[in-house]
Amino acid sequence: MADDAEDSLYLQAFGRRLQALRVQRGLSQEDLAAASGLGAAEVQRVERGQRDVSVIALADLARVLDIQPADLMP
């Protein structure tokens, strides 16, 4: 089982990947939040690596970004 430091590093890498893909597609955090059904503050925390997302939220984010969920993995 991963320790807290590993978890934190993984969440940060995931957040950076999400942010990069969002920016590549010309979406603001608010745009991504509205289209995915997440709150803007939640998207902000995910991109900072401060929050993890459910499998359903992951699928919703991928759908909005027009990618496969696995493409969000760091």
N, C-alpha and C positions, 0 to 999 in steps of 0.2 A: 504494500500500500504506500502511496506517495505521501511525503510529509508536507507540512504547510508551506515551506519555502518552495518546494517543487510545484505545488498547486498554484502558488502566487505567480511564479514565473510563467507557467502555462497560461494562466488567465491573462497575464500581460501580453504574451505573444498572440493569443487569440484576439485580444482587443486591438492590437496594432494591425493585425490582418484584416479584421472587420473594418477598421477605419480606412485603411488603404483601399480596400475594395469599394467602400462607400464613396470616397473622394474620387476614385477613378471613374465612377459612374455619375459624378456631378451631383450627388445628393447631399443635402445637409443632414445633420443628426435629426432634426425635426421631420424632414421628409421621410427618412428611413423609419423613424418611430411611427409616424402616421400610417405609412403603407404596411408596416409589419404588425401593427396592433400593440406595440410596446409604447411605454411612455418615453418622452424625450430624455428625462433624467435617467431612466433605466439604460437607454442606449449610451448615454454619456458615461455612466458607471461601468458598463461592459467594456467600452473602448478604453477606459483607464485601467482595466484589469481588476476592478473592485467588486465586480458582480459576475456570477456565472449565470448562464441561461438554461432553461429547460430544453429538452429535445424538440418540443413543439415550437418554442421561440426560435431555436436554431433553424428549423425548417422554414419558418416564416421569414426570417432574415435572408436565408438563401434564396427563397422564392423572389423576394423583392430585388435582390442583387442579380437575379437570373443566373444562378450557379447551383451546383450540387452542394448539399450540406457539408460533405467531406472537403470541399474546396475552402471552407472557412477554417479548417484545422491548420494550426501552425506546423 
